[in-house]
Amino acid sequence: MRREGNTLFLGLKALENCHSEPRKLKQFGGIVFGILLGLMVTDSIMRGASFVFPNEKDLWGVGFWGDHHFLRVIASGIGTLVGAFAAGCIAKTRGGVCGLLSALPTSLFWFSIVVFHFGSRPSNTKITFGQWLVIAALAIISPVAGFYAGLIGQKIRNDFAPLFEARSNTVLGIKWYHWLWLLTAIGWTGTLATYSIHQGLWLLFGLRFSASLFNITAAILGIIVILSIFYSIFGLYKTFILLILGQAQGLSRSKITIRILGWTVGIWLVVIMFQIVSALIFSKYMTST
């Protein structure tokens, strides 16, 4: 009887190990995917900012973006949060740890800048006070933010498990081969949204909205900017929904493809048109005043 009990225990242990191996692979894959997605989001914000500051972008490096320290922290922070959320969501268990590990390369990158700076004698580069703030903020805060974003991703995954697990061999409910082009779509969305947000700030300070609440030009420009930001993000959201639930909703592949093209390429063209129109209106308004 005792021997049978031991055999049963060993069998259950072996079965548990068999289930734990795929889970560890998924956790590792989630970490890697989170790192890549975070880099993609940060890069998309940088590309959007490069359109905003075209005369400065040639002097920007991988680490620092000129004197735009606050923008650099925001961009890296958003990328870290998005990547860590995805890592925790894919991992399903130990989401906080996976989110932290996906954010760890960001922290190590900024620590390496400090090591490189003090390791070179004599130092050819000088780190400004603003750059020190960027290093301190991202090196210290990134792992903490990644941990909590990973926990949120894990909770979302478990709360909406049928949505993510309706089809096998998917990443966040989407077939892996769709991610080959979807990452590009995420990049373009981040670029256009970044430029639109800058337009909003640009118009806010340029037209002094606090003193122009009843200005028709200010109202038109404000609506255009808000629509640009909304459609940039909403188009990507609709694309995700179509990829995850399109077939479950009875849509054919051709219909899904057409709708996705509309919510990606179509929306990008609309947003670009909005941005051009708002820039023209703003420039004419400023020259006339």
C-alpha positions as CSV (number, residue, x, y, z in Angstrom):
1,M,0.0,0.0,0.0
2,R,2.8,2.3,0.9
3,R,4.6,1.4,-2.3
4,E,1.5,2.2,-4.3
5,G,1.2,5.6,-2.5
6,N,4.8,6.4,-3.3
7,T,4.2,5.5,-7.0
8,L,1.1,7.6,-7.2
9,F,3.0,10.5,-5.6
10,L,5.9,10.2,-8.1
11,G,3.4,10.0,-10.9
12,L,1.7,13.2,-9.8
13,K,5.0,14.9,-9.4
14,A,6.1,13.9,-12.9
15,L,2.8,15.2,-14.3
16,E,3.2,18.5,-12.5
17,N,6.7,18.8,-13.9
18,C,5.4,18.2,-17.4
19,H,2.9,21.0,-17.0
20,S,5.4,23.3,-15.4
21,E,7.9,23.0,-18.3
22,P,5.5,24.5,-20.9
23,R,4.5,27.2,-18.4
24,K,8.2,28.2,-17.9
25,L,8.7,28.4,-21.6
26,K,5.6,30.6,-21.9
27,Q,6.9,32.8,-19.1
28,F,10.3,33.1,-20.8
29,G,8.6,33.8,-24.1
30,G,6.4,36.5,-22.4
31,I,9.5,38.2,-21.0
32,V,11.3,38.3,-24.4
33,F,8.1,39.5,-26.1
34,G,7.6,42.2,-23.5
35,I,11.2,43.4,-24.0
36,L,10.7,43.6,-27.8
37,L,7.3,45.2,-27.5
38,G,8.6,47.8,-25.0
39,L,11.4,48.7,-27.4
40,M,9.0,49.0,-30.2
41,V,6.7,51.4,-28.3
42,T,9.6,53.6,-27.1
43,D,11.0,53.7,-30.6
44,S,7.6,54.7,-32.1
45,I,7.4,57.7,-29.6
46,M,11.0,58.7,-30.6
47,R,10.0,58.7,-34.3
48,G,6.9,60.8,-33.5
49,A,9.1,63.2,-31.6
50,S,11.6,63.4,-34.4
51,F,8.9,64.8,-36.6
52,V,8.2,67.4,-33.9
53,F,11.9,68.4,-33.5
54,P,13.4,67.8,-37.0
55,N,16.4,70.1,-36.5
56,E,17.5,68.2,-33.4
57,K,16.9,64.6,-34.2
58,D,20.3,64.1,-35.9
59,L,22.0,64.9,-32.5
60,W,19.9,62.4,-30.6
61,G,21.5,59.2,-29.4
62,V,20.1,55.8,-28.3
63,G,20.0,57.0,-24.7
64,F,19.4,60.8,-24.6
65,W,17.2,62.9,-26.8
66,G,19.0,66.2,-26.6
67,D,17.5,68.4,-23.9
68,H,14.1,66.7,-23.9
69,H,14.7,64.8,-20.7
70,F,11.0,64.7,-19.6
71,L,10.0,63.3,-23.0
72,R,12.7,60.6,-22.8
73,V,11.4,59.5,-19.4
74,I,7.8,59.4,-20.5
75,A,8.6,57.4,-23.7
76,S,10.7,54.8,-21.9
77,G,8.1,54.6,-19.1
78,I,5.3,53.9,-21.5
79,G,7.3,51.3,-23.3
80,T,8.2,49.6,-20.1
81,L,4.6,49.5,-18.9
82,V,3.3,48.2,-22.1
83,G,6.0,45.5,-22.4
84,A,5.7,44.4,-18.8
85,F,1.9,44.2,-19.1
86,A,2.2,42.0,-22.1
87,A,4.8,39.8,-20.3
88,G,2.6,39.3,-17.3
89,C,-0.4,38.6,-19.5
90,I,1.4,36.0,-21.5
91,A,3.0,34.4,-18.5
92,K,-0.4,33.9,-16.7
93,T,1.4,33.1,-13.5
94,R,4.2,35.0,-11.7
95,G,3.2,38.0,-13.8
96,G,4.9,40.5,-11.5
97,V,8.3,38.7,-11.8
98,C,8.0,38.4,-15.5
99,G,7.1,42.1,-15.8
100,L,10.1,43.0,-13.7
101,L,12.4,40.9,-15.8
102,S,11.1,42.4,-19.0
103,A,11.8,45.9,-17.6
104,L,15.3,44.9,-16.3
105,P,17.2,45.5,-19.6
106,T,16.0,49.1,-19.5
107,S,17.4,49.5,-16.0
108,L,20.7,47.7,-16.9
109,F,21.0,50.0,-19.9
110,W,21.0,53.1,-17.9
111,F,23.3,51.7,-15.2
112,S,25.7,50.8,-18.0
113,I,25.8,54.4,-19.1
114,V,27.0,55.3,-15.6
115,V,29.6,52.6,-15.6
116,F,30.8,53.6,-19.1
117,H,31.0,57.2,-18.0
118,F,33.1,56.6,-14.9
119,G,35.0,53.8,-16.4
120,S,36.5,55.9,-19.2
121,R,39.6,57.9,-18.1
122,P,39.7,60.7,-19.0
123,S,36.0,60.9,-19.7
124,N,35.1,62.3,-23.1
125,T,31.4,62.9,-22.2
126,K,29.9,65.0,-19.4
127,I,26.5,64.0,-18.0
128,T,24.3,67.0,-17.3
129,F,22.0,67.3,-14.4
130,G,18.9,66.6,-16.6
131,Q,20.6,63.5,-17.9
132,W,21.3,62.3,-14.4
133,L,17.6,62.7,-13.6
134,V,16.8,60.5,-16.6
135,I,19.2,57.9,-15.5
136,A,18.0,57.8,-11.9
137,A,14.3,57.8,-12.9
138,L,14.6,55.0,-15.4
139,A,17.2,52.8,-13.7
140,I,15.3,52.8,-10.4
141,I,11.7,53.1,-11.3
142,S,11.6,50.8,-14.4
143,P,11.8,47.4,-12.5
144,V,9.2,48.6,-10.0
145,A,6.8,49.8,-12.7
146,G,7.4,46.6,-14.6
147,F,6.5,44.5,-11.6
148,Y,3.2,46.1,-11.0
149,A,2.3,46.3,-14.7
150,G,3.1,42.5,-15.0
151,L,0.7,41.9,-12.1
152,I,-2.0,43.8,-13.8
153,G,-1.4,41.8,-17.0
154,Q,-1.6,38.6,-15.1
155,K,-4.9,39.6,-13.5
156,I,-6.4,40.7,-16.9
157,R,-5.3,37.3,-18.4
158,N,-7.0,35.3,-15.6
159,D,-10.1,37.5,-15.5
160,F,-10.7,37.1,-19.3
161,A,-9.1,33.7,-19.8
162,P,-11.7,32.6,-22.4
163,L,-10.8,35.6,-24.6
164,F,-7.0,34.7,-24.7
165,E,-7.4,30.9,-24.7
166,A,-10.2,30.5,-27.2
167,R,-7.6,29.5,-29.9
168,S,-4.4,27.5,-29.4
169,N,-0.9,28.6,-30.5
170,T,-1.6,32.3,-30.1
171,V,0.1,35.3,-28.4
172,L,-2.4,37.3,-26.4
173,G,-5.2,35.7,-28.4
174,I,-3.6,36.5,-31.8
175,K,-1.8,34.1,-34.1
176,W,1.9,34.5,-34.0
177,Y,2.3,35.3,-37.7
178,H,0.0,38.3,-37.4
179,W,2.5,39.9,-35.0
180,L,5.0,40.1,-37.8
181,W,3.0,43.1,-39.3
182,L,1.1,44.1,-36.1
183,L,4.3,45.4,-34.5
184,T,4.7,47.8,-37.4
185,A,1.1,48.9,-36.9
186,I,1.8,49.5,-33.2
187,G,4.8,51.6,-34.2
188,W,2.9,53.8,-36.6
189,T,0.1,54.3,-34.1
190,G,2.6,55.4,-31.5
191,T,4.3,57.8,-34.0
192,L,1.1,59.4,-35.1
193,A,-0.3,59.6,-31.6
194,T,2.9,61.2,-30.3
195,Y,2.8,63.9,-33.0
196,S,-0.9,64.6,-32.4
197,I,-0.3,65.0,-28.7
198,H,2.5,67.4,-29.4
199,Q,0.1,69.3,-31.7
200,G,-2.3,69.6,-28.9
201,L,0.3,71.1,-26.6
202,W,1.6,73.3,-29.4
203,L,-1.9,74.7,-30.0
204,L,-2.6,75.0,-26.3
205,F,0.4,77.3,-25.7
206,G,0.3,78.9,-29.2
207,L,-3.3,80.0,-29.1
208,R,-3.4,80.5,-25.3
209,F,-6.7,78.6,-24.9
210,S,-7.3,80.1,-21.4
211,A,-7.8,83.5,-23.1
212,S,-9.4,82.0,-26.3
213,L,-12.2,79.8,-25.0
214,F,-14.6,81.3,-27.5
215,N,-12.2,81.4,-30.4
216,I,-13.6,79.4,-33.3
217,T,-10.1,78.6,-34.7
218,A,-9.1,77.2,-31.3
219,A,-12.2,75.1,-31.1
220,I,-11.7,73.7,-34.6
221,L,-8.1,72.9,-34.0
222,G,-8.8,71.3,-30.6
223,I,-11.5,69.0,-32.1
224,I,-9.1,68.0,-34.9
225,V,-6.3,67.1,-32.5
226,I,-8.6,65.2,-30.2
227,L,-9.9,63.2,-33.2
228,S,-6.4,62.5,-34.3
229,I,-5.4,61.0,-31.0
230,F,-8.7,59.1,-30.6
231,Y,-8.7,57.5,-34.0
232,S,-5.0,56.6,-33.8
233,I,-5.6,54.5,-30.7
234,F,-9.1,53.4,-31.4
235,G,-8.0,52.0,-34.8
236,L,-5.4,49.8,-33.2
237,Y,-7.9,48.6,-30.6
238,K,-10.4,47.6,-33.3
239,T,-7.6,45.8,-35.1
240,F,-6.9,43.7,-32.0
241,I,-10.6,42.9,-31.6
242,L,-10.9,41.8,-35.2
243,L,-7.8,39.5,-34.9
244,I,-9.0,38.0,-31.7
245,L,-12.7,37.7,-32.2
246,G,-13.3,38.2,-35.9
247,Q,-13.7,34.5,-36.7
248,A,-15.8,33.9,-33.6
249,Q,-18.1,36.7,-34.8
250,G,-18.7,34.8,-38.1
251,L,-16.6,37.1,-40.3
252,S,-14.7,35.6,-43.2
253,R,-11.0,36.1,-43.6
254,S,-11.5,38.5,-46.5
255,K,-13.9,40.6,-44.5
256,I,-11.5,40.6,-41.5
257,T,-8.7,41.7,-43.8
258,I,-10.7,44.5,-45.4
259,R,-11.8,45.9,-42.0
260,I,-8.3,45.7,-40.6
261,L,-6.9,47.6,-43.6
262,G,-9.6,50.2,-42.9
263,W,-8.7,50.5,-39.2
264,T,-5.0,50.6,-39.8
265,V,-4.0,52.1,-43.2
266,G,-7.3,54.0,-43.6
267,I,-7.1,55.5,-40.2
268,W,-3.4,56.4,-40.6
269,L,-4.3,58.4,-43.8
270,V,-7.1,60.2,-42.0
271,V,-4.9,61.1,-39.0
272,I,-2.1,62.3,-41.3
273,M,-4.7,64.5,-43.1
274,F,-6.0,65.9,-39.7
275,Q,-2.4,66.7,-38.7
276,I,-1.7,68.5,-42.0
277,V,-4.9,70.5,-41.9
278,S,-4.4,71.5,-38.2
279,A,-0.8,72.6,-39.0
280,L,-2.0,74.7,-41.9
281,I,-4.8,76.4,-39.9
282,F,-2.5,77.1,-37.1
283,S,0.3,78.6,-39.3
284,K,-2.3,80.9,-41.1
285,Y,-3.8,81.9,-37.8
286,M,-0.4,82.8,-36.3
287,T,0.6,84.8,-39.4
288,S,-2.7,86.8,-39.3
289,T,-2.3,87.8,-35.7
